[in-house]
Amino acid sequence: MAADASTADQIAQCVIDSYRALPKRGKPTSKGPGKEEWTVLAGFVIEDTRPAASERFKCVALGTGLKCLHSEQLRPFGDTVHDSHAEIIARRALVVYLMNQLQQSMATIPCQKPGTFDLQPDSTKYRFGGDGRLLLHLYTSQCPCGDATVESLKTAEDDDSSDSNEQPQLKRRRINDGVIRGHQDFGSLGTLRLKPGRADSIPTLSMSCSDKIARWNAVGVQGSLLAKLIDPIYLSSIVVGDLFNWQSIDRAINQRVANALLGKQLPDGYRANRCTIEQTAVVFERSQTAMKDTIAPKDDVVTADASIYWYSGATSSVALVNGQRQGAKIRRGECQTRKLWPDVCKLALFNKYRELFPPSQEVSTYRQEKDRATEYQAVKACLLESQGFGSWVQCPKEYESFGVAGEGD
């Protein structure tokens, strides 16, 4: 079901209303006279397509943010969030929501009314909205960073720095063959990009949001852990606010994947997904564009330091700074205590997964458990071995070799 303009606005409004209902902690604020913070908001919305559905649209997960950790800030315990861009942190919150829903479905008698997941006949796997009644949409207040935005950024002002010839050489070099660092070389289209950081900063190891969303169009949004328990879940649509360029977004998240997987034999349930791309006229009040339109000409807008995430069923939203809970004190070389883990970090998700799927084997590491999702990993390998995705920068093994307590292997 395609998302028309009216539907796109409803999806955007659904996420924005959910954001507005959350407490102030972690939201953009004034940084003093003449300085206002802005951020990106992203959220996942489930649409119930049944004519008699009591609630057509429901926001089930959202996130805000513009930051990610550079390569020297990464920790080997899985207890921090490496990438806090809005779309990515919202997707991690979505995984928590899906795990909670799956736990409920596993405890439900099959003849009872359908839930978010239904067990498939003659299968050990569950399917999202088993009879096709549920659709999943992604809203983002600004076009995803990376390939989807490069054409818009040719003329848009870069909030952090310009691409003039006076910029340091660090900003202009490629990290790997075929991977561009952030906001440079706008003439290269359909190219993998790392999240930028400042021109003089240590490089990140985080692929752009465009690249990650494109990968979701191949392997699904549920991630590798859940892929052992459920069929892949694909986006029906992506709804975008600022910096909208249909051709750029379609190339970045749809066409690149279609080209990469053309003619490939994929496991049952997997495909090169093509999601509908729609623009919304609904304004997110703390977007960069909206803030520039409302502040005095002499004032400035700056990127928000904090991120927040929330998922349906959570008691409240959680604020993150530098990938950890706001206010948490981390000791160098030690895993955080469990109560300080963000529940969207890899370590917390690994433990939650273990509740769903108690191991029949000796307890493994996070990376080993991901690798056991053989069909998911086969599709991922098929994508990353293709010409357009072959230079993907993957998370080094040492940052995913932790066990359920965060200890190394």
N, C-alpha and C positions, 0 to 999 in steps of 0.2 A: 504494500500500500504506500503510494507516494505521499510525501508530506507537502501539501499545498501551502500557499503563503499564510492562510489563516491558521492552519495546523502548526506551522513553524512558529508563529507568534505565541500560540498557546503553550507550546513546549518551552519556549524561552521564558514566558511569564511564570510558568510552573516552577522553574528552577529559581528565578529571581525571588518569587514569593517565599520559597523555602529558605533561601539565604536570608531574607529580611527577618524571618521569624527566629533566627539564631541569635544568641547573646553577642555582645560587642567584642568580647575577647578575641584578639587576633585579626579583627577586621581593620581595613584601612582607616586612618585617622589623620588629624592635623599634626604635623611635625613642628609646629611653631608658626609664628607670623610669616605668611607668604609661602608656606610649603604644605602641600596637601598630597597624601599618598593615593596612588591608584593601583589597581590590580586587575587580573583576569579572573573571571568566574566561569566554571564549567560544571555541568551536571548531567546525570543520566536519568532519563524519564522512561517509564514503562507505560505503554499505551495498551489499554484493554479494548480490543476491537469488537467485542460482543455488543449487539444493539442494546441489550438490557443491562449493560455494565453500570454499576452505581457510580464509578469514578473512572472516567476515560483516561486521564493523564495523572500520573503520580511520580513525583521526583523521589528517587530512592537513594541517590548518592550525589554529593557535590564536593567541590574543592575550589580553593582560590590559591593563587600564587604565581610567582615569576622567577623563583630562585632554584638553583641546584648546587650541589656540593662539587668542588673541583677535585681532581684526582688525588690530592694529598690530604683531603678531609675524610676520605672514605674509611670506614671501620670494618674489621673482619667478623663482627659478631651478628650482623643483620639487625641491629637494634636501632638504627637510624634510617631515615628516608633519604635516598640519594637525590631523587628528582622531585621537587615540589612545584613544578609547573601545574597549573590548574587542571588541565586535562588528565595528567598522569596521576595526580593525587586523588582526583575524583574517581578514576578507574580503580585505584587500589581500594578506595572506600566501597565501590561497587562490588569488588570481590568479597569483602567482609559481609556485605548484605546478602550476596548470593550464597555464601557458606551458611549463614544463618537460616536462609530460606530452605536450603537443601537439608539442613538438619531437621527442620520441621517436617519436610516432605518424607524423610526417611522414617519418621515416627508416626506418620499418618496411615491409617488403614486405606488400602487402594480404592475401595468402593466409595469413600467419602468424596466430597466435592473437590474438583481440581484445585491445586495450589499453583505456586510459581513454577514448580517442577513436577513432572509426572514420570513415573517409571515406564519405560518403553516395553511393549510386549516382546517376549523372547529376548530380552536384553538385560544386562546388569547396569545399564546407564540410564540416567534421568535426562529428560529433555525440557528445556525452558519453554513454558507455555505449550505443553505437549501437543495440543491440537491446533497450534498456530494462532491461538487467540491473542497472544501477547507480542508486542513489538518493542524494540529497544531503540531509543533515540539519544543522541549526544548533542547537547547545547554548549557552545562556547562563546563568550562575549567578544572575543577577538579571534581572528583567523589563526589557526595553529602555527607556531613558529616553524621555521624551516622552509622546505620547498613550496609550500602553499602560500607563503607570504612574500617571497622574494620579489615578485613583480610589483606588488603594492608598495614594498619598501623602497623601490627605486625612486619614488617621488615622495613617500611619507617621511616625516622627520623621525630620526632614530633617537629614542629617548636617552640612550646612554652615551652614544658617541657617533661621530660621522665617519664616513668611509673616504675621507680625503687622503691625499698622498702624504699628509703629515702624520698619519697613524703609524704606530710601530709595526715593524715587519711581522711581529708575532701574530697580529690579527690576520695577515694576508697569507700565511702559510697553511698548507693542508696538513692535517694530523696523520692521516694514512692516505695512500693512493685512493682517489675517488671519494674522499670525505672532506668536506669543507668546514672550516670552523666558523660557525655563526654568520654574522652579517658581513659577508664579503663576497666578491665575485657574483654580483646579482645577475650577470649574464648567463651563468650556468644553471640551467633548468633541469629538473628531474634528477637532481643530485643529492646524495646523502649529506646531511649536515649535523654537526655536533652543536649542542646548546652553547651559546657564545661566551657568556661571562664578559668582563671588561676586556678591552684590547690588551691591557698589560697584566692580565690575571693568569694564573695557572690554568691550563686547559681542563675542561670537564671530560668525563667519559660517557656522558648522557647524550643519546641520539635525540634529534629534534622531535617535537610533538608530531609533525607531519609524518616523519618516518615511523614513529611508534604506532600511530593510528593506521597507517598503511599496513603495518604488520598485523594489526588486529583484523584487517580485512582478509587475511590469509588464515590465521590461526584462531581467531575469535578473541573476545574481550575477557574470557573467563580465566585465562592464564594456564600454565602447565600443570599446576597441582590439581585444580578442579577438572582438568581435561581427562583425568582417569575416571572420573565419576559421572560427568555429564557430557552431552554432545556440545560441540562448539556453539557459541552464541555470537551472532553477527549484528552489527548496527543496521537498522533500517534507514536511518537518516542522520545527517549531521546538520545542525542549525547554527549559523554563524552570524555574529554581529559586525564589529568593526573590521576594516581591511578586507572586505569580502571581494573575491574575484573568482567567479565560478570556474573558469578554465584552469586557473592555477590550482584550486583545491581538488578538482576532478583529476587533474594530472597527478598530483602529489599522492592522493590517497586511494584512488580507484585505478587509473590507467597504468600506473607503474606496476601494481600488483597483477593486473590482468596480463600485462606483457611478460612479467616474470614467470607466471604459472601457466602460460599458454601451452597447451599440449601436454601438460604434466598429469600423470596419474596420481590422484590424491586419495587418501583413505576415505572410507564412507563418512559422510557428514561434512567433510571439509570442501571448500571451494574458494575461488577468487571472488569474494563478495564485492558487490558494487552498491554502495549506499547512496541514497538520494541526497543532494546538496541543496540547501535552502538558505536564504537570507532572512533575517528578522529585522523588523523596524522597532522592536521593543528595546528600550535603552536601559543598560545596566548603569546605575548612577555613579559607580566608582570606577568605570572604565576610563582609560586615558583620554579618549575623545570627549566623553561627558564632562570630565573634570576640567579640561581645557576650555570647554564652552561655558563653564560656570564661574571660574575664578577670575580675579582681576588680571588685566594684561601684565602687570609687573610681578605677579605671583608665579610660582613654579609648581609643577607636579612631579613627584618622585615615586619610584617603585616601592611598594610596600615591603617591609622587612619580613613580616609573618605570613604564613599560609594557614588556612583552616581546612578541615575536612569534616564531613558529617555523612551518616547513612541512616536510612529509615530504621527505626528501632533503637538507635543510640540514645542515651540519656541526654547528651548534649554534643555540641561540636567540640573539636579539639584544635588548639592553636599550636603551630610548629614554628620554630626558628632554627635555622641551620640543621634541619632534618630531625630535630628532637623536640619533645614537648617544651613549650615555652616555660622558662624558669627552671628546667631540669639542669642539674649539675652532673656533668659526665667526667669520670676519672679516666685519664689516658691509660690505655692498655687493659681496661676492664669493661666487661659487659654491664650495661645498666641493670638495676633490679627490675623484676618483672612489672611492677606497678608503674614504672616509667616508660615502658615500651609503648610507642604509638601503635595502636592496633592495626595500622596499615603498613607497618614495617615488615620486612621479610621474615624476621624471627617470630613475630606475633602471628602472621599468616600461617607459617609452618606449624606452629603449635595448634592453631585452630583446625588446620587440615588433619592433624593427627587425631583430633577428637572425632572427626567424621570418618576417618579411615585408619583405625588402629593397625599398626604394622604387624604383619604376619612374620616378617623377617626381623633380623637385628636392626635396631634403630639406625637410620641412615643420616647422612647430612642433607641439608637443604638441596644442594646441587644434585646429589644422587637421586633424591626423590623426584626432582623435576625431570631428570633424564629417564625415569621409569615410565613417563607418559610417552610411550614410543610413537604413537600416531601423531601426536602434537609435535614432537621433536622431528619427525620425518617431514612434516609440512614446513616447519620452521627452517630445516636444513635445505629443503627444496627452494624456498624463497631466498635464503641468504647465500646460496650457491649460484644464484642467477646473476646476470651481468649487472643489473641495476642495483642490487643489494649486496654484492659480494664483498664490499669493504666495510660492512657493518662493524662497529666497535662494540664488542660484547663485554659484559662485566667480567673482569678477571676471576678465575676460579677461587683465588684466595679470599675473595669477599663473599663467597657463597658456600664455603666449606665448613659451616658451623652446624652443630647439632641442635637439639630442641632447647638446650639451656644456653645456647650462644657460644659453646665451647668449640674449638677447632677440632678438625679430624686428626 
